[in-house]
């Protein structure tokens, strides 16, 4: 597609000059091309190209079996078979349409032997008379009446035999150097109007001269509107555009990325790729030379000049042309240029940071990783950084000290209570005093299992994220919070319309997820079919099933039964994938006070409620006394509507642990 765009742009150069040789370009729009193609013509083309008869029969059976109905006031009526056209959306349809266009392309190729036809300027060397990309067709010729009429007659013949038709209102003539009376005759011949510059071809605006600022104005206006809100942000663009492993956000530097993409054209020229665009450049510009020895002139197009600049940049870094050729060869595999390697070469590689694997751990949802990244770089806009908002300076959680990044997360007494609880659940040995200390601890603890490491990283990210989220709600939405001692329920008293507690999101979430593969017992077998039985399902999702089972596993006194895990864990995976097909997008899956009935395997034909099963589990002798206290207290104090840990926020970690 890009080759066609580049080639048309080169052909259109100098069309605005008053004194130029006559030239003409017809932009053709086919009316509902896919819906109008004749089935008889398609069948004839398949057989003419040489496809086996049985294959042609299969294809035509797929094409001709289509049928239609009519929707009237939202209701479907009628059922009638189609008579022509290709199925819209069928992946086979574009290939079949291209095969039909092959008839037109071969017919146009015969123009080189027609005495009435003369090629467009600079196109005779490669005998270029047309360009086609799907149903977008460009006809190119010298700007005289015999050439245009001969070329247009070929198009009309193709339309007659294929069943297609030309949309004259959407087609246009672009010309230069043609006398007015001849141009008028061409308009009458084709029925097309004169087109204006710039016009869109394959979605890209094309102009006969270099694009000016006024042509970029709409795009610049959109970008300006998007970045106006960034004026007070304190992030360096260079840092943001650095890879995550180097401490950045992993965004692309658009200037360097553009150069890397343009390097693909240099690669095509270097390999002399067999395409019309490369052949045209070698014929018109290089003229027997190659891209490594070509010297630009003032009349060259902007694109060619930019490609040569990239060539010179690589040569200057490699110190010789031969080394530059070796370098560009090293960027390719299977005769394809790897643009990512070129981008790394252009921007330059910098030292990596050790904390990348912690903050950008795949177990952590991206929005939480981003907040953790801002916290690590001390770029979260705490009150000491937003004095201009006149929101005061005291910490909104404790109201004892001025708020800063260090105080909010690790000195505030309410945050400390949360961290203390999380530290116990995640089995951290040291007291949390800073994010850097936590990260160092996680880096040193990589000897633990992969799941343990992922869950610990997730614990930290969730805690930082919801401390920050709750702090923002308190400041900007005037929510009132209170601390419930002994739990992670730091923020419990919210309005009924927003009853989403900190305990639910952080405390119980980690309670259900932590030590997933460390603690198992036969107790959990009882609850495997808790969530399903026969044709009856409780409303749940993959993550809901996984974390409910996890709660039963790690709360058992019998731990580290790895043989049981190896034998039985595949069944859990099968169950959770089954449940994913039941209700995978439900946002509020399990009500803590739900009377939804589920099957209990131990009692035949007995139905239990979710709440009764949870209470039964809490009171069982298999549960650690600490877990029993936490779960019982949670059920007693929970007033929120949804059992949020089984919501959408946990989907990512569930799928990760299965993989």
N, C-alpha and C positions, 0 to 999 in steps of 0.2 A: 504493500500500500504506500509506504513512504517513498519507494522508488518512483511510483507514478506521480506523487506530489512533487518531488524534486524535479522530475523531468518536465512536467507541465510548467512549473515555475521558471525553469530555464528557457523553455520555448517562448514564454510570454514576455521575456525581457525585451525592452525597447519597443513594445507595442504602442507606447504613447508618443513616440517620436513622429514629428510631422513628415519628415522625409525618410522613408524606409521602403524597402522592397515589399511588394504586395504579399500578404500572408493572411491566412484565415484559420480559425479554430471554431468548430461547432461543438457546443456542449449539449449532449442529447439526454433527454429524460424519457424513459420508457414508461408508459402508463401501466401501472400495476403489473410489472413484468412477471413476477412469480405466479400471479393468479391467471395470467393470460396465455402462457406457453401451451402450444398444441401438443396433445399426447401422441398424435400420429407422427408429428415431427420429431419428438423425443425418441420414439421407438425407432424411427428411421435412422436417426443419428447414432444411437447405440449400435445398431447393426452395421452401419457404414464404417464406424470406427473399428469394428472387428471384435466386439464382445461376443462371447458364446451365446447361442440362441436361448439356452436354458436360463442363463444369467439375465438376458434381456426380458424374458418372460417374468422372472421373479421381480425385477425392478418395476415393470409396467403393472404388475399385480399390486405392488405396494402403492404405486402412484394413483392408479385408477380405482382403487377401492374406497376412496374418500367419499364422504357424504356430508350434508349440511342440514341445519335446522335454523329456524328464524325465531328470534327472541322478540316478543311483543309484550310490553308492559311488565317485563321481568319474567315472563313465562315462555317456555320453549314450545314451538309449534312446528309441525311438519317434519318430514325426513325425506330428502331427495338426494340423488347421486350427483356428483360433479361431472363436468364434461371436459374440463381442461384445467391447467394450472398445477403447481406443485404445492405440497403441504407446507404452510408457514410454520417455522419452528422445527421442522424435521432436519436433523443434521445432514441428511443425505441430499436435501434440496439444493444447497449452494453448488455442490459438485455436479449435479445434473444440469443446473442452469449454465455452469461454465462449459459443459460439454456441448450444450446448444449454441453458446456463443462461439465455439470453435468453428462452426460453419461460417459465421460472419467474418471471423478473423482470417480464415483461409481464403475466403472470397476477396477480402480487402488486400491480401498479399499479392493477388494477381494484378493489382493496379500498376505494378512496376513495369509491366509489359504493355500497358495501355498508353497509346500515343497522346490521348487527350488529357492525361493526368500528369501533373507535375508536383513533386514533393515540396513540402514546406522548407523554408530556408534552414540549412544545417541539418536536415533530416534525410537527405537523399543517401548519404553515406551508409546509414543503417537501415534505409528503406522503411522509415517510420511514417505510417499513414493513420494510425489510430491507437488509442489506449483504452483498455477496458478493465474495470475492476467490479466484478459482479454486474449490476445493472447500470453502473455509471460509465458512460461511453464518451470519449473525446475523439472527434474526427479532425485531422490536421492535414492541410494542403496549402499549396500556393494560392494566393488570393486572386484567382482569375475564374471566370464563369465556367469554362470547360472542366477544370479540375474539381471545382466544388460540385457541379452538377453530376459528374461521373461518380464522385465519392458518395453523394447523397442518393444516387440511384441504387448503389450497392446496399445502402441501409434500408431503402424502401423494399427492395427485393427480399432482404432478410426478414423484414416484418411480415411480408405477405406469406412466406412459406412457414414461418414459425408461429404465426398467430399473434404476434406482438403488435403494438401500436405506439406511435410517437406522440408524446404530450407536447404539442407545439407551444402552449402557454408557458411551460416550464423550461423549454429549451431556449438556447440563446446563441447569437453569433458574436464572436470577438475577432476583430480584424484590424489591420494596419496597412497603410499604403495603397488601399483600394480606392479607385475613383468613385465618386458619389453615385453615378448612374449604374456602375457595375454592382456596387453594394446594394442598391435598391433592387436590382434584378435578382441578386442572391436572396434577398429577403422574400421576394415574391415566389421564388423557386422553392424555398424551404418552408415558408410560413412562420419563420422565427423572427423574433425581435432582436434589436441590438442590445447586447449585454453591457453592463457597467462594471468598472473595477472599484473595489475588490469584489470578487465573487468566491463562493465556497465550493471547494472540490474535495470530496471525501472528508468533509468537516473542517477543512483548513482554509482560511481566507488567503486568496492569491491575488497578487498585484503585479502589474507590468513594470513597476519600479520598486525601489527599496521602500519598505514600510517606514512611515514617519510616526512621530509621537501621536498625532491625531488618530492614527489607525489603531494604536495600542491603548487609546484612552479608555474604552469600555473595560478592558482587562485590568488596567491600572486602577480604575475606580473600584472594581470589585475587591482587588487585593488590598487597597488602602482601607476600605471599609472593614475588612477582616482584621487588620493589624492595628487599627487605631487604639484598641483596648490594651495593646501591649506597651504603651508608652511608659507606664510606671512599673513595669516588670523589671526585676533585677537579675535577669539571666543573660549570660553572654551568648551571643549567637554562635560563636566558635565552640563553646562548651556544648550547647544544645545539639549541634551538628556532629559532635564526636560520637563514635560508636559506643555502645553501652559498656563494652569491655575496657574502654579508655575513660570511663567516668561520665559520658554524655548521655543524651537521650536517644541516640541512634537515628536522628533525622538526617536527611541528605542535605548537603550543601548544594543548592540548586545550580550554582555556577559550575562547580566541579562535576556535578552529575550531567549537566548539559554537554560539557567537554567530553565526558566518557561516552555519552551516546553518539556524539559526532565522530568519535574514534572508530565507531563501527563502520562509518562510511569510508574512513581511511583504510580500514581492514579490507573492505570490499574492493577498493581500488588496488590495494597491494596484491590481493589474490586474483585480480581480474575476474571477479565474479560474473557468471554468465547471466546478465540481466540487461534489459534495454538501457537502464540508467547508466550503468558502468560502461557499456559499449558506446553510448552517446558521449560521455565525458572523455573517453579515450580517443574518440574520433574528433570531437570538437576542440578539446583543450590540449590533451597530451600529444596527439598527432605522431604516434610512433614511439614516443618516450614513455616514461612511467611516472608515478606519483612522487618517487624519491628524487627525481632529477628535474621536475617541472618548476619553473620560476613564474610567479604570478605577474600579471600586468594590471594596469589601472582599469581595463575594460572587463576584467573577470568578475563573476558574480560574488556576492558576499559569502555565499556558502563555500565556494571553492577557496576563497581567501582564508576562511576560517579553518578548513581542512588542512591547508598548507601550514597555517600557524601551529596547529596541533602536531603536524609532522616535525616542524622545526623545534618545538618544545621537547619532543621525545629525543630527537637527535642531540639537542644541547645537554640533556640529562645523561644520555648514554655515550656522548663524546664522539660518536662516529655513526655513519649511515648503516654500516653492517651490523653494529651492535643494536641499533634501533630496530632493524629488521628482526633480529633475534628476539628482542624484547616483545615486539608485537606478536611474534609467532608464539611466544610463551603464554600469551593471554588467550590462546585459542584451544579448543578441544573439539574433535569431530567436525572440523572445518567451521566452527562457530566461535565468534569472539565472546568471551565472558566479560560483560560490561562491568561487573562487580570488581574484577581484578584491575581493570583500567582505572576505576574510581579510586581504589585504594592507592594505586600508583600516583595518581594526580594529587590527591589530598595529603599523602604522606602518612606513614604509620607512626603512632606515638606509643609510649609505655602504657601497659595495661594497669588496672587497679585491682586490688585483691578482693574488694567488697562487691564486685559486679555479680558474682554467683549467688550472693546473699540477697541483695536488693532485687535483682531481676531473676530470681529463682522462678522456674516455670510453674511452681505450685501456687504462686501469688498472683491474684488478679491484677491486671495492668494498672487499674486506678489506684490500687493500694501500693504497688511498686513505685508509682510516680510520687505519691505523698512521701513515701519512705526515702526516695531519692532527694526530694526537696529538703526533707529534714536532715539528711546526711550532709547536704551542702549549705545548711543553715539559711535556706531561702524561703521558708514558710513565713508568711506575712503576719507575724505575731504583733501584739499591740505596740511594742517598741519600734516597729518598722512602719506602722500606719498611723502615726500621730496626726496626720492631716485629716483623718476621719473623725477626730474628736470623740473617740470612744473610751477615753480614759487610758490608764496605764496598768491598773491592778489586774492581776490574774482573775479571770471571770469564774474560775472553779473554786479557788480558796479565798480570794479577796485579801490575801495577806501580803503579797509581794508583787513587785512590778513583773508583768508578763514578759518573758523572753523565750526563745526556743528551748534553752536548757532548763528553765524553771518549769515550763508547761508540761514537759514530758517526764522529767526526772526529779524535780524538787517539790512540785506541788503535792500536798499531802494526799489529795484524792487520786492523783495519778500514781503515787507510790503504792497506795492500797491495791490498785489494779495490777501493777507490776509485781507486787509480792505474791499475789494469787497466781498470776501467769507463770512466775518463776517456779513455783511449786508444781504446778501442773506439767510444765515442760521439762522439769527435772534439771533446771539450771542450778549450778552450785554457788555461783557468785551473785552478789547483790548488784542490781542494775543501777549504775550511776550516770551513764551516757550511752548514746546510740553506738558510738565507736567501740566502747567496751563490749557491748552486746555482739557487734559484728565480729570483733576479734575473737570472742568466745566461740561464735559459730564457725569461724574459719579454722580455729584450732580443733574443733570437734568434728571434723570431716571424717574421722575414722568410724563414726557411727553409721548405721544403715542409711541407705538412700532415702527411705520413707521417713525415718527419724529426722534427718537433716531438712527435708522439705517441710515437714510439719513444724519444726522449730522456726524456720524462716517465716512460715505462714503465721505462726503465733505472734511473732514480733510485728509483722506487717499489719495484721488485723488490729492489734492493740494500738499502734501509732495512728492508724487510719481513723479508728472510731474515737480516740481521744480528740483528735483534730476535728472530726465531723461534729461531735457533740459540743465541743467548745464553740464552733462556728454557729451552731443552732442557738446556743445560749446568748451569743452576742447579737446576731443579726435577726433572729426570729423570736427572741424574748421568751424562750422556754425556761422553766424553773426546774432545777434538779436538786435531788437530795441523795445522800450516801446511805446505803443500807450496809451496815458493818458485817464483815465476815463473808461477803460475796463480791462478785465482779459487777453487781448491779449498782454501778455508780450513778447512773442516771435512770431513775425509775419513774418519777412523777412527771409524765408528759401528758399533754392533752389527749383525749380519747382518740381523736382522729389521727394521732401520730404516736401510738403506743408501741414504740420499738426500743426495747431496753438495751442498755449496754451489756447486761448479763446475758441476754439472749444472743447477741451478736458475738461477743467475745468469750465470756465465761463458759457457757454451755456448748458453744460451737467447738471450742478447744477440748472441752470435756468429752465430747462425742468423738472427736477426731484423733486425739492423742493416743499413742501406743496401739495403733490399729493392728499391727501384726506381732505385737509383743505378748499379748495376753489372750488366751483362748481356753475354753472349757466345754465340756459336754452340755453345760447349761445353755450355751448359745444355740445348740441344735434345736432346742425346744422352740426358739423364737424365729427360726429360719422361715417357717411358713406362717409366721405371724401376719405377714402382710398379704398373703394370698391363700386361696383355697377354692378349688372348683372353679367356678366362673365368677367368683365374687372378689373384688379388689377394693382395698381401701385406697383413697386418693393419695397417690404418692409419686415419687420420681426416682430416678437412678440414685441420686445423691441422698434422698431421704432414706431409701432402703439401706444404703451403705452405712450411713452414720448411725442409724438406729441399731443395726447389727454391731457396729463398732462400740456403741455404748455398752451393749451386753457383753462383748468380748473383754474389754479392758477393765470392767468393773468386777470381774470374777476373781476369786481368791486363787484359782488355779492358773498359773502363768507359765509362759514360755513353753507351751506344749507344741513344739514346732512340727512334730510328726502329724499331729492333728491338723495343724495349719496346712501342711503340704497335701493332705488327703482331702480336706473339706473346703478349702478356700476357693477352688475352681467352681464349686457349686454356688458360692456367694456371687461370683462374677456372673454366672449364668442367670441367677435370679435377678440381679440388678439390671442386666440388659433386658430381661423380660419385662420388668417393671417400667423401664424407660419407654416401652411401647404403649404403656397404658395411659400415662399422663405425664409427659416430659416437660411441659411448659407451664404447669400450674404454679402460680406465684405464692399462694397461701395454702400449703398442702395439708397440714395436720393441725387442727385446733386442739389446744391443750385440754379443753373441756369437751372435746368432741364425743358424741354418742355414736359415731360411725362404727359399724360392727365389723369385726375381723374374726377370722377363724383361729382357734387355739388348738394346736395339734394334740395336746395331751388329753383333752376331754372330747370325746366323740360327740358330734352334732351340737356342741355348745358354742354359742356366739358370745363374744366379750366385746366390751368397748375398749377403745384405745386407752382411755384414762384408767380404766380398771386394770388393764394389763400393766401399765406403767407402775401403778401403785403395788400390784402384786409383785412385780420385779423388785421394787424398792424394798419391800418387806421380806424378800427372800433371804435365806442364810448365805447365799453365794456372793452377796454384795459386800464390798469393803465398808467398814463403818464410816469412813470419811466420805465416800461416795454416797452412802445412804443418807447421811446428814445433808449433803449438798442437794441431792435430788429431791428429797422430801421437803426441804425448805423452799426449793424452787417451785414445786407444785403448789405449796401453800401460799406463797407470796405472789406468784405470777398472776397478773391481771390483764395482760395483753392478749390480743385476740388470736394472733397466729403463732404457731410454733416455728419461729423464723429460721432456726438453723436448717430446716428442711426446705428453705426457699431457694430462689435463684442464685443467691450469693455463693452457695457452696457447690454449684454445678461444676466449676472448673477443677476444683481439687478432687472431686469424685472421679471425673473422667481421667485425671492425671494418674491417680493411684491405680486405676484399672490397667492403664497402659504401661 
